[in-house]
């Protein structure tokens, strides 16, 4: 009888081991987090778990394009960060898979996908960031509205990213369509084009260039600018009085990735209180409680539009193509 019991116990253990998910020793990650934040987050996870994180930093648009190009043979298992609109596009394009992480229960329902394809980690509103020294030289004031930024005195004084490569800049385009209606928004974007001296690939670049005085004014997300201002750069941050859009930096699992089970563990940890504090330390405002840095701007304190991310995600390809045809190519 004793031998029979031991045999049954051994059989149960073997079956349990066979059915348990096999975790890889490393995971390949695409990330659209700020590079410094990405390094801090992934190094902390590596130190705690021993799992090697092999990551590549891409803008939101670049990440979606890379996943599309690699869909037959994915080279990463998880996409971390990036504007939520891009994650919606990835879902609609069949590039990601659903996953209901345990820690996702702490994220408000309006900041995660109802089908569990993506989960938000923090939100940040669009803003203008102005170099006060350059403004003084030019006799300009910091813009306080979308109407201000297209006035003649701001011609060739503004930098913003290309909405085809940057989720940040597509958020600008989608915001204008939702405020004004599509045709009027494109007339507005033509006026804005006169103010723009350069379209960058990355959404964080305009703020960095304004910080060093390369351009007087940039358009980007508030947390990036608050961080730069904390470093001593002469910056003034203003929010469009008509209302502004915002990003929901999110996480998705990539369909067909080789390390899906390991990526799920990382996904859940990225929604933990520990990870939230790391985000907050870099001036973003996470969805979980954390001690915020001085100057960090909760989205509740900003006049935001009634943003329809699902609509914006479904219409991205069409709107970017129209922007390329009517504005960028001209």
TORKOL-4160 file (C-alpha; in steps of 0.2 Angstrom, whole numbers, padded with zeros to 4 digits, m for minus):
330
<pt num="1" X="0000" Y="0000" Z="0000"/>
<pt num="2" X="0014" Y="0012" Z="0004"/>
<pt num="3" X="0023" Y="0009" Z="m0012"/>
<pt num="4" X="0006" Y="0012" Z="m0021"/>
<pt num="5" X="0004" Y="0028" Z="m0012"/>
<pt num="6" X="0022" Y="0034" Z="m0017"/>
<pt num="7" X="0019" Y="0029" Z="m0035"/>
<pt num="8" X="0003" Y="0039" Z="m0036"/>
<pt num="9" X="0012" Y="0054" Z="m0028"/>
<pt num="10" X="0026" Y="0053" Z="m0040"/>
<pt num="11" X="0014" Y="0052" Z="m0054"/>
<pt num="12" X="0005" Y="0067" Z="m0049"/>
<pt num="13" X="0021" Y="0077" Z="m0047"/>
<pt num="14" X="0027" Y="0072" Z="m0064"/>
<pt num="15" X="0010" Y="0077" Z="m0072"/>
<pt num="16" X="0011" Y="0093" Z="m0063"/>
<pt num="17" X="0028" Y="0097" Z="m0069"/>
<pt num="18" X="0024" Y="0092" Z="m0087"/>
<pt num="19" X="0008" Y="0104" Z="m0087"/>
<pt num="20" X="0017" Y="0119" Z="m0078"/>
<pt num="21" X="0022" Y="0133" Z="m0090"/>
<pt num="22" X="0041" Y="0132" Z="m0095"/>
<pt num="23" X="0049" Y="0149" Z="m0091"/>
<pt num="24" X="0063" Y="0155" Z="m0102"/>
<pt num="25" X="0079" Y="0162" Z="m0095"/>
<pt num="26" X="0078" Y="0177" Z="m0105"/>
<pt num="27" X="0064" Y="0187" Z="m0114"/>
<pt num="28" X="0065" Y="0199" Z="m0130"/>
<pt num="29" X="0056" Y="0215" Z="m0127"/>
<pt num="30" X="0051" Y="0230" Z="m0138"/>
<pt num="31" X="0049" Y="0245" Z="m0128"/>
<pt num="32" X="0043" Y="0263" Z="m0131"/>
<pt num="33" X="0047" Y="0269" Z="m0113"/>
<pt num="34" X="0060" Y="0283" Z="m0111"/>
<pt num="35" X="0077" Y="0275" Z="m0113"/>
<pt num="36" X="0083" Y="0279" Z="m0095"/>
<pt num="37" X="0066" Y="0273" Z="m0088"/>
<pt num="38" X="0067" Y="0257" Z="m0098"/>
<pt num="39" X="0085" Y="0253" Z="m0092"/>
<pt num="40" X="0080" Y="0256" Z="m0074"/>
<pt num="41" X="0064" Y="0245" Z="m0075"/>
<pt num="42" X="0072" Y="0231" Z="m0084"/>
<pt num="43" X="0088" Y="0230" Z="m0074"/>
<pt num="44" X="0077" Y="0230" Z="m0058"/>
<pt num="45" X="0068" Y="0215" Z="m0065"/>
<pt num="46" X="0083" Y="0206" Z="m0070"/>
<pt num="47" X="0091" Y="0209" Z="m0053"/>
<pt num="48" X="0076" Y="0202" Z="m0044"/>
<pt num="49" X="0072" Y="0187" Z="m0055"/>
<pt num="50" X="0088" Y="0182" Z="m0064"/>
<pt num="51" X="0078" Y="0183" Z="m0081"/>
<pt num="52" X="0089" Y="0192" Z="m0094"/>
<pt num="53" X="0079" Y="0206" Z="m0103"/>
<pt num="54" X="0085" Y="0209" Z="m0121"/>
<pt num="55" X="0077" Y="0225" Z="m0126"/>
<pt num="56" X="0076" Y="0237" Z="m0141"/>
<pt num="57" X="0069" Y="0255" Z="m0139"/>
<pt num="58" X="0057" Y="0260" Z="m0153"/>
<pt num="59" X="0044" Y="0274" Z="m0155"/>
<pt num="60" X="0026" Y="0268" Z="m0155"/>
<pt num="61" X="0024" Y="0269" Z="m0174"/>
<pt num="62" X="0041" Y="0260" Z="m0176"/>
<pt num="63" X="0036" Y="0246" Z="m0164"/>
<pt num="64" X="0019" Y="0243" Z="m0173"/>
<pt num="65" X="0028" Y="0243" Z="m0190"/>
<pt num="66" X="0042" Y="0231" Z="m0184"/>
<pt num="67" X="0029" Y="0219" Z="m0177"/>
<pt num="68" X="0019" Y="0219" Z="m0193"/>
<pt num="69" X="0035" Y="0216" Z="m0203"/>
<pt num="70" X="0040" Y="0201" Z="m0192"/>
<pt num="71" X="0022" Y="0194" Z="m0189"/>
<pt num="72" X="0027" Y="0178" Z="m0198"/>
<pt num="73" X="0042" Y="0176" Z="m0187"/>
<pt num="74" X="0041" Y="0187" Z="m0171"/>
<pt num="75" X="0057" Y="0193" Z="m0164"/>
<pt num="76" X="0050" Y="0199" Z="m0147"/>
<pt num="77" X="0037" Y="0192" Z="m0135"/>
<pt num="78" X="0031" Y="0208" Z="m0126"/>
<pt num="79" X="0029" Y="0227" Z="m0130"/>
<pt num="80" X="0031" Y="0238" Z="m0115"/>
<pt num="81" X="0026" Y="0256" Z="m0116"/>
<pt num="82" X="0020" Y="0266" Z="m0131"/>
<pt num="83" X="0005" Y="0276" Z="m0134"/>
<pt num="84" X="m0011" Y="0266" Z="m0131"/>
<pt num="85" X="m0017" Y="0270" Z="m0148"/>
<pt num="86" X="m0003" Y="0260" Z="m0155"/>
<pt num="87" X="m0008" Y="0245" Z="m0144"/>
<pt num="88" X="m0026" Y="0246" Z="m0151"/>
<pt num="89" X="m0019" Y="0246" Z="m0168"/>
<pt num="90" X="m0008" Y="0231" Z="m0164"/>
<pt num="91" X="m0024" Y="0222" Z="m0157"/>
<pt num="92" X="m0034" Y="0226" Z="m0172"/>
<pt num="93" X="m0020" Y="0220" Z="m0184"/>
<pt num="94" X="m0019" Y="0203" Z="m0175"/>
<pt num="95" X="m0002" Y="0207" Z="m0169"/>
<pt num="96" X="m0005" Y="0204" Z="m0150"/>
<pt num="97" X="m0014" Y="0191" Z="m0139"/>
<pt num="98" X="m0025" Y="0194" Z="m0123"/>
<pt num="99" X="m0019" Y="0191" Z="m0106"/>
<pt num="100" X="m0028" Y="0195" Z="m0090"/>
<pt num="101" X="m0014" Y="0199" Z="m0078"/>
<pt num="102" X="m0017" Y="0197" Z="m0059"/>
<pt num="103" X="m0011" Y="0215" Z="m0056"/>
<pt num="104" X="m0022" Y="0222" Z="m0070"/>
<pt num="105" X="m0036" Y="0223" Z="m0057"/>
<pt num="106" X="m0029" Y="0238" Z="m0050"/>
<pt num="107" X="m0030" Y="0248" Z="m0066"/>
<pt num="108" X="m0046" Y="0258" Z="m0070"/>
<pt num="109" X="m0057" Y="0250" Z="m0083"/>
<pt num="110" X="m0056" Y="0265" Z="m0095"/>
<pt num="111" X="m0037" Y="0263" Z="m0095"/>
<pt num="112" X="m0036" Y="0245" Z="m0101"/>
<pt num="113" X="m0043" Y="0234" Z="m0115"/>
<pt num="114" X="m0060" Y="0226" Z="m0111"/>
<pt num="115" X="m0054" Y="0210" Z="m0120"/>
<pt num="116" X="m0037" Y="0211" Z="m0110"/>
<pt num="117" X="m0026" Y="0214" Z="m0125"/>
<pt num="118" X="m0017" Y="0228" Z="m0117"/>
<pt num="119" X="m0016" Y="0236" Z="m0100"/>
<pt num="120" X="m0011" Y="0254" Z="m0096"/>
<pt num="121" X="0003" Y="0258" Z="m0084"/>
<pt num="122" X="0002" Y="0277" Z="m0083"/>
<pt num="123" X="m0006" Y="0292" Z="m0092"/>
<pt num="124" X="0001" Y="0309" Z="m0098"/>
<pt num="125" X="m0007" Y="0324" Z="m0106"/>
<pt num="126" X="0000" Y="0333" Z="m0122"/>
<pt num="127" X="0007" Y="0350" Z="m0118"/>
<pt num="128" X="0018" Y="0364" Z="m0126"/>
<pt num="129" X="0035" Y="0366" Z="m0119"/>
<pt num="130" X="0045" Y="0382" Z="m0122"/>
<pt num="131" X="0063" Y="0387" Z="m0119"/>
<pt num="132" X="0061" Y="0404" Z="m0109"/>
<pt num="133" X="0077" Y="0410" Z="m0115"/>
<pt num="134" X="0073" Y="0408" Z="m0133"/>
<pt num="135" X="0056" Y="0415" Z="m0130"/>
<pt num="136" X="0064" Y="0431" Z="m0123"/>
<pt num="137" X="0076" Y="0433" Z="m0138"/>
<pt num="138" X="0061" Y="0431" Z="m0150"/>
<pt num="139" X="0049" Y="0442" Z="m0140"/>
<pt num="140" X="0037" Y="0428" Z="m0139"/>
<pt num="141" X="0026" Y="0421" Z="m0125"/>
<pt num="142" X="0023" Y="0403" Z="m0122"/>
<pt num="143" X="0008" Y="0397" Z="m0132"/>
<pt num="144" X="m0008" Y="0393" Z="m0121"/>
<pt num="145" X="m0019" Y="0386" Z="m0134"/>
<pt num="146" X="m0020" Y="0377" Z="m0151"/>
<pt num="147" X="m0025" Y="0393" Z="m0158"/>
<pt num="148" X="m0010" Y="0402" Z="m0152"/>
<pt num="149" X="0003" Y="0390" Z="m0159"/>
<pt num="150" X="m0002" Y="0393" Z="m0177"/>
<pt num="151" X="m0001" Y="0412" Z="m0176"/>
<pt num="152" X="0011" Y="0420" Z="m0189"/>
<pt num="153" X="0024" Y="0425" Z="m0175"/>
<pt num="154" X="0026" Y="0406" Z="m0171"/>
<pt num="155" X="0031" Y="0402" Z="m0189"/>
<pt num="156" X="0046" Y="0390" Z="m0190"/>
<pt num="157" X="0048" Y="0391" Z="m0171"/>
<pt num="158" X="0040" Y="0374" Z="m0166"/>
<pt num="159" X="0045" Y="0356" Z="m0167"/>
<pt num="160" X="0034" Y="0341" Z="m0166"/>
<pt num="161" X="0036" Y="0323" Z="m0171"/>
<pt num="162" X="0029" Y="0314" Z="m0187"/>
<pt num="163" X="0013" Y="0306" Z="m0184"/>
<pt num="164" X="0018" Y="0291" Z="m0195"/>
<pt num="165" X="0032" Y="0286" Z="m0184"/>
<pt num="166" X="0027" Y="0294" Z="m0167"/>
<pt num="167" X="0012" Y="0289" Z="m0156"/>
<pt num="168" X="0014" Y="0306" Z="m0148"/>
<pt num="169" X="0012" Y="0315" Z="m0164"/>
<pt num="170" X="m0003" Y="0304" Z="m0170"/>
<pt num="171" X="m0011" Y="0309" Z="m0153"/>
<pt num="172" X="m0009" Y="0327" Z="m0158"/>
<pt num="173" X="m0018" Y="0323" Z="m0175"/>
<pt num="174" X="m0032" Y="0313" Z="m0167"/>
<pt num="175" X="m0034" Y="0326" Z="m0154"/>
<pt num="176" X="m0037" Y="0340" Z="m0167"/>
<pt num="177" X="m0049" Y="0329" Z="m0177"/>
<pt num="178" X="m0059" Y="0325" Z="m0161"/>
<pt num="179" X="m0060" Y="0344" Z="m0156"/>
<pt num="180" X="m0063" Y="0351" Z="m0174"/>
<pt num="181" X="m0070" Y="0337" Z="m0185"/>
<pt num="182" X="m0059" Y="0330" Z="m0199"/>
<pt num="183" X="m0059" Y="0342" Z="m0213"/>
<pt num="184" X="m0057" Y="0357" Z="m0201"/>
<pt num="185" X="m0043" Y="0348" Z="m0192"/>
<pt num="186" X="m0033" Y="0345" Z="m0208"/>
<pt num="187" X="m0035" Y="0364" Z="m0212"/>
<pt num="188" X="m0028" Y="0367" Z="m0195"/>
<pt num="189" X="m0014" Y="0355" Z="m0197"/>
<pt num="190" X="m0009" Y="0364" Z="m0213"/>
<pt num="191" X="m0007" Y="0380" Z="m0203"/>
<pt num="192" X="0002" Y="0371" Z="m0190"/>
<pt num="193" X="0014" Y="0365" Z="m0203"/>
<pt num="194" X="0020" Y="0383" Z="m0206"/>
<pt num="195" X="0024" Y="0384" Z="m0188"/>
<pt num="196" X="0034" Y="0368" Z="m0188"/>
<pt num="197" X="0053" Y="0369" Z="m0192"/>
<pt num="198" X="0056" Y="0350" Z="m0191"/>
<pt num="199" X="0046" Y="0334" Z="m0189"/>
<pt num="200" X="0056" Y="0322" Z="m0178"/>
<pt num="201" X="0054" Y="0303" Z="m0178"/>
<pt num="202" X="0052" Y="0302" Z="m0159"/>
<pt num="203" X="0039" Y="0310" Z="m0149"/>
<pt num="204" X="0051" Y="0315" Z="m0134"/>
<pt num="205" X="0064" Y="0323" Z="m0146"/>
<pt num="206" X="0055" Y="0340" Z="m0147"/>
<pt num="207" X="0055" Y="0343" Z="m0128"/>
<pt num="208" X="0074" Y="0338" Z="m0127"/>
<pt num="209" X="0078" Y="0350" Z="m0142"/>
<pt num="210" X="0068" Y="0364" Z="m0133"/>
<pt num="211" X="0077" Y="0361" Z="m0117"/>
<pt num="212" X="0094" Y="0364" Z="m0125"/>
<pt num="213" X="0088" Y="0379" Z="m0135"/>
<pt num="214" X="0089" Y="0371" Z="m0152"/>
<pt num="215" X="0071" Y="0376" Z="m0155"/>
<pt num="216" X="0060" Y="0388" Z="m0145"/>
<pt num="217" X="0044" Y="0377" Z="m0143"/>
<pt num="218" X="0041" Y="0358" Z="m0143"/>
<pt num="219" X="0025" Y="0348" Z="m0142"/>
<pt num="220" X="0025" Y="0332" Z="m0132"/>
<pt num="221" X="0019" Y="0324" Z="m0116"/>
<pt num="222" X="0020" Y="0333" Z="m0099"/>
<pt num="223" X="0030" Y="0320" Z="m0089"/>
<pt num="224" X="0045" Y="0321" Z="m0102"/>
<pt num="225" X="0045" Y="0340" Z="m0100"/>
<pt num="226" X="0043" Y="0340" Z="m0081"/>
<pt num="227" X="0058" Y="0329" Z="m0080"/>
<pt num="228" X="0069" Y="0340" Z="m0091"/>
<pt num="229" X="0063" Y="0355" Z="m0081"/>
<pt num="230" X="0069" Y="0346" Z="m0065"/>
<pt num="231" X="0086" Y="0345" Z="m0072"/>
<pt num="232" X="0088" Y="0364" Z="m0073"/>
<pt num="233" X="0083" Y="0367" Z="m0091"/>
<pt num="234" X="0074" Y="0384" Z="m0093"/>
<pt num="235" X="0057" Y="0378" Z="m0098"/>
<pt num="236" X="0039" Y="0383" Z="m0096"/>
<pt num="237" X="0025" Y="0370" Z="m0098"/>
<pt num="238" X="0008" Y="0375" Z="m0104"/>
<pt num="239" X="m0008" Y="0366" Z="m0108"/>
<pt num="240" X="m0020" Y="0370" Z="m0123"/>
<pt num="241" X="m0035" Y="0379" Z="m0115"/>
<pt num="242" X="m0047" Y="0371" Z="m0128"/>
<pt num="243" X="m0043" Y="0354" Z="m0121"/>
<pt num="244" X="m0029" Y="0341" Z="m0124"/>
<pt num="245" X="m0026" Y="0323" Z="m0128"/>
<pt num="246" X="m0016" Y="0311" Z="m0118"/>
<pt num="247" X="m0007" Y="0295" Z="m0119"/>
<pt num="248" X="m0010" Y="0279" Z="m0110"/>
<pt num="249" X="0007" Y="0270" Z="m0110"/>
<pt num="250" X="0003" Y="0252" Z="m0111"/>
<pt num="251" X="0009" Y="0234" Z="m0112"/>
<pt num="252" X="0004" Y="0220" Z="m0124"/>
<pt num="253" X="0010" Y="0202" Z="m0127"/>
<pt num="254" X="0016" Y="0199" Z="m0145"/>
<pt num="255" X="0007" Y="0185" Z="m0154"/>
<pt num="256" X="0019" Y="0171" Z="m0158"/>
<pt num="257" X="0033" Y="0176" Z="m0147"/>
<pt num="258" X="0045" Y="0163" Z="m0141"/>
<pt num="259" X="0045" Y="0167" Z="m0123"/>
<pt num="260" X="0026" Y="0170" Z="m0120"/>
<pt num="261" X="0026" Y="0162" Z="m0102"/>
<pt num="262" X="0041" Y="0172" Z="m0096"/>
<pt num="263" X="0034" Y="0188" Z="m0104"/>
<pt num="264" X="0018" Y="0185" Z="m0094"/>
<pt num="265" X="0028" Y="0186" Z="m0078"/>
<pt num="266" X="0036" Y="0202" Z="m0083"/>
<pt num="267" X="0019" Y="0209" Z="m0089"/>
<pt num="268" X="0012" Y="0206" Z="m0072"/>
<pt num="269" X="0027" Y="0213" Z="m0063"/>
<pt num="270" X="0026" Y="0229" Z="m0073"/>
<pt num="271" X="0009" Y="0232" Z="m0065"/>
<pt num="272" X="0015" Y="0230" Z="m0048"/>
<pt num="273" X="0017" Y="0243" Z="m0034"/>
<pt num="274" X="0036" Y="0242" Z="m0035"/>
<pt num="275" X="0036" Y="0245" Z="m0054"/>
<pt num="276" X="0023" Y="0260" Z="m0051"/>
<pt num="277" X="0035" Y="0268" Z="m0040"/>
<pt num="278" X="0049" Y="0267" Z="m0053"/>
<pt num="279" X="0038" Y="0275" Z="m0065"/>
<pt num="280" X="0033" Y="0289" Z="m0053"/>
<pt num="281" X="0052" Y="0292" Z="m0049"/>
<pt num="282" X="0054" Y="0297" Z="m0067"/>
<pt num="283" X="0039" Y="0310" Z="m0066"/>
<pt num="284" X="0025" Y="0300" Z="m0074"/>
<pt num="285" X="0009" Y="0297" Z="m0064"/>
<pt num="286" X="0005" Y="0278" Z="m0063"/>
<pt num="287" X="m0012" Y="0271" Z="m0061"/>
<pt num="288" X="m0006" Y="0262" Z="m0045"/>
<pt num="289" X="m0003" Y="0273" Z="m0029"/>
<pt num="290" X="0015" Y="0280" Z="m0028"/>
<pt num="291" X="0024" Y="0294" Z="m0022"/>
<pt num="292" X="0025" Y="0307" Z="m0036"/>
<pt num="293" X="0039" Y="0318" Z="m0040"/>
<pt num="294" X="0038" Y="0337" Z="m0037"/>
<pt num="295" X="0030" Y="0345" Z="m0053"/>
<pt num="296" X="0022" Y="0329" Z="m0059"/>
<pt num="297" X="0005" Y="0333" Z="m0067"/>
<pt num="298" X="m0010" Y="0321" Z="m0064"/>
<pt num="299" X="m0021" Y="0320" Z="m0079"/>
<pt num="300" X="m0036" Y="0324" Z="m0067"/>
<pt num="301" X="m0028" Y="0342" Z="m0066"/>
<pt num="302" X="m0028" Y="0345" Z="m0084"/>
<pt num="303" X="m0042" Y="0350" Z="m0096"/>
<pt num="304" X="m0043" Y="0334" Z="m0107"/>
<pt num="305" X="m0054" Y="0330" Z="m0122"/>
<pt num="306" X="m0066" Y="0316" Z="m0121"/>
<pt num="307" X="m0054" Y="0305" Z="m0130"/>
<pt num="308" X="m0060" Y="0290" Z="m0140"/>
<pt num="309" X="m0045" Y="0279" Z="m0141"/>
<pt num="310" X="m0054" Y="0265" Z="m0150"/>
<pt num="311" X="m0059" Y="0277" Z="m0164"/>
<pt num="312" X="m0042" Y="0284" Z="m0165"/>
<pt num="313" X="m0034" Y="0267" Z="m0166"/>
<pt num="314" X="m0046" Y="0261" Z="m0180"/>
<pt num="315" X="m0043" Y="0277" Z="m0190"/>
<pt num="316" X="m0024" Y="0279" Z="m0188"/>
<pt num="317" X="m0019" Y="0272" Z="m0205"/>
<pt num="318" X="m0031" Y="0282" Z="m0215"/>
<pt num="319" X="m0028" Y="0298" Z="m0205"/>
<pt num="320" X="m0009" Y="0296" Z="m0206"/>
<pt num="321" X="m0010" Y="0293" Z="m0225"/>
<pt num="322" X="m0021" Y="0309" Z="m0227"/>
<pt num="323" X="m0008" Y="0319" Z="m0217"/>
<pt num="324" X="0006" Y="0312" Z="m0228"/>
<pt num="325" X="m0003" Y="0316" Z="m0244"/>
<pt num="326" X="m0010" Y="0334" Z="m0239"/>
<pt num="327" X="0004" Y="0340" Z="m0228"/>
<pt num="328" X="0020" Y="0331" Z="m0226"/>
<pt num="329" X="0022" Y="0328" Z="m0245"/>
<pt num="330" X="0018" Y="0346" Z="m0249"/>
